[in-house]
């Protein structure tokens, strides 16, 4: 199956610390590593490892980080002929991971803010030829909207991973076929306050009122919830062998979900497959090393 991906590429600078520092506090004893990241690139690589024919649209600078990106995409079999090069630096992310495997991330978008509707329009052919368009929100809202609009015009099923999350404009809701927030992101895209304190049932009720899109909402250790025309139900999680790092779980989940939907799997089966991908990902440090192959997922699922 063919997958078109619109999203970010950047370099992740990760420090593993005993605990997250409080404001004004310095925490010592960290270990540092640097490697490729960005949701668009991660999801494209994840889908390629699962056998998809992937085309990626993102933006990078004219710098050594961009050269390394192209080398990575070549190794991973990700098509990158449409990737834009701009005068801004390639995106950088700063990631803290604590001893429990939880993470906090701050981004300096750089070139990603230069990606505009004209770049997306040049990607129309890839979107038209794809079975699925997978979009994340490290690029501008204009670029996200353009990608979703083109998918609607070309009859390509769209999957929007609304991360980093901001309230979605009213006109964007109607363009999405499948929405994949986590619980906090779901509240944020709805414009709700105190996102982490909202029960799932309340968020689901508001999603029903706002969109006809199918929703696959990740729930961390509890698996995920699915909302579509057949109603609302939860999809059981898989228990990971250990939790080393949750950083790559969302990207592994979205890549696997998009590939399974594109292959014609029913949504519940696709969500279960994606749960297994996420369960594998949390057992590995970093993101690229955490993106599973089909053999890894089959092992998690006991197949």
PyMOL commands that set and color helices and strands:
alter all, ss='L'
color gray80, all
select helices_A, chain A and resi 39-49+64-76+110-114+117-122+124-129+141-154+170-173+183-189+195-197+200-210+220-222+249-262+267-281+288-290+294-300
alter helices_A, ss='H'
color red, helices_A
select strands_A, chain A and resi 2-6+10-16+31-37+53-57+59-60+78-79+84-85+91-97+103-108+132-136+157-161+178-179+214-218+224-228+231-235
alter strands_A, ss='S'
color yellow, strands_A
deselect
rebuild
show_as cartoon
